Amino acid sequence: MLTRELVEHFGGPVSIVVGTRDAHLRPAFTRVFGIVGAVGSPSITLFAPEVMSGRMLADLRDNGQVAVQVTSWATFTSYQLKGTVTGIVPAGADAESVIAHVRDQVVAITSGIVSERFAVGWSKYVTTPAVAVTFEARDAFLQTPGPRAGARISG
């Protein structure tokens, strides 16, 4: 079940990466640009640009297993979520709003903590059309370096 802390974390500014694997256990990495969920629910939806998602989607259709890393650009707090995909559909206007919100937050913060050039590059990612990938989280872990790194989050 998602905690209030996790759901608020999803609002950004965050870096979101998805790990998948194929039938031969070859890993793949995909950057996604939006994540939403509701407090008390195990269901999470990712918004992934179609142009970057071919391998991820093939892996998810093959075995349904997903691991997601969500890291705050503001605090560097990081969480890992693991689960099983329950749906893959074209994303709609709601996804575009989430993607734009996260992108705008990341651009604003990274221009100050990384560089203006990095922020401009981030703003140029092609993020639409997007696909909505929904999964049921079975595990959540704190991944921020420190004494609690790897601790299971309970909701």
Secondary structure as GFF3:
##gff-version 3
##sequence-region A 1 155
A	DSSP	alpha_helix	4	10	.	.	.	ID=ss1
A	DSSP	beta_strand	14	21	.	.	.	ID=ss2
A	DSSP	beta_strand	27	32	.	.	.	ID=ss3
A	DSSP	beta_strand	34	37	.	.	.	ID=ss4
A	DSSP	beta_strand	43	49	.	.	.	ID=ss5
A	DSSP	three_ten_helix	50	52	.	.	.	ID=ss6
A	DSSP	alpha_helix	54	63	.	.	.	ID=ss7
A	DSSP	beta_strand	65	72	.	.	.	ID=ss8
A	DSSP	beta_strand	78	90	.	.	.	ID=ss9
A	DSSP	alpha_helix	93	113	.	.	.	ID=ss10
A	DSSP	alpha_helix	116	123	.	.	.	ID=ss11
A	DSSP	beta_strand	130	142	.	.	.	ID=ss12
###
